[in-house]
Amino acid sequence: MSAESIVRVSDLHKWFGMLHVLREISLNVHEREVVCIIGRSGSGKSTLLRCINFLEEPSHGAIEVNNVKVEIGEKGKSRIKNYKQSVHDIRLQTGMVFQEFNLFPHMSALENVIEGPITVKKMDKTEAVKIAEFNLDRVGMLFKKDEYPLRLSGGQKQRVAIARALAMEPKVMLFDEPTSALDPELIGEVLNVMKDLAKVGMTMLVVTHEMGFAREVADRVVVMADGEIIEQGVPAEVFNSPQDARTRALIERYHSGGAR
C-alpha cells in the first residue's frame, strides 16, 4: 500500500435543509488501499460516498481526488473559479457502483460498458470495445456481452455495472452497498469480483453491511454513526476491540446474525 493519499476529505459537512447529515468528516485514503465504511442505516455512509464524487453537493469542506481539489466555503459557495471543471475531473477519477445497477435496459451489456468511454471520454468505438471486453472478462461477464439486462441475474447486472465503472479507468472505485439489492445466493459472486480488484491494487472505498468482507479484505475499517466517523482502524482492532459503545453494538448485532 502506498503512503500517498489519493483521496482527501477535510472538514466535510452536509445539510439537507435543517438536517445535519455529515458533521466535520475528515478522511484520507491511500493509493491501493481498501477502506470499508460500516455503520447503521442513516449514519451518513452513502452520503459521504456521494459527496466524494459530487453526486451530492457538499455544504462545506474540501474534497480532493488525485490532486484535483474542490473547496466549499461558508453558505455552500465554492472557493475556486473552475468549479465545474474540477468536479468533472474528480468524477472522471472515480468509478461509482450503486445499490441498484442503473444499467440502460435498451442496451446490451457491452453497449452499457462502452457508453461512458465513447460519450464522456470521446473514445474511438473500436478502442472502447476493446477496453469493455477486457473489463467484462475481468468480472466474468464477457460471455454475456450481447445480453440485455432483462436477461441477466442481479449478480450479473452488478458485475456488468462494475465493468462499466472500470472501463472509465478510474483511480478510485466507490462502492455504495453493492450487494444490498441482491438475493443471498448472488452476493458471493459480486464480492469475489471486489476481492479480485483488491488483490490487483485497486483503491476502493466500500460502504457495506457485509462485515465478513470488511474483516477479510479491508486494509482499514471506518465506523460511522450520527453523521460522524466514530472509530477507524485495521479490521482486527475494530472487530475485536471496538472502543466506542456504538461500534460494539454494531459488531454484537453482526455476531448475533442481525446483520450480514
Salt bridges, closest charged atoms under 4 A:
ASP11 OD1 - HIS13 NE2 3.17
ASP11 OD2 - HIS60 NE2 3.22
GLU33 OE2 - ARG220 NE 2.92
GLU56 OE2 - ARG50 NE 3.67
GLU64 OE2 - ARG8 NH1 3.49
GLU71 OE1 - ARG79 NH1 3.43
GLU74 OE2 - HIS60 ND1 3.88
GLU127 OE1 - LYS130 NZ 3.86
GLU133 OE2 - LYS145 NZ 2.76
GLU147 OE1 - ARG151 NE 2.86
GLU169 OE1 - LYS121 NZ 3.54
GLU177 OE2 - LYS45 NZ 3.90
GLU177 OE2 - HIS209 NE2 3.36
GLU189 OE2 - ARG159 NH2 2.99
GLU210 OE2 - ARG260 NE 2.67
GLU216 OE1 - LYS195 NZ 3.30
ASP226 OD2 - ARG246 NH1 3.15
ASP244 OD1 - ARG246 NE 3.07
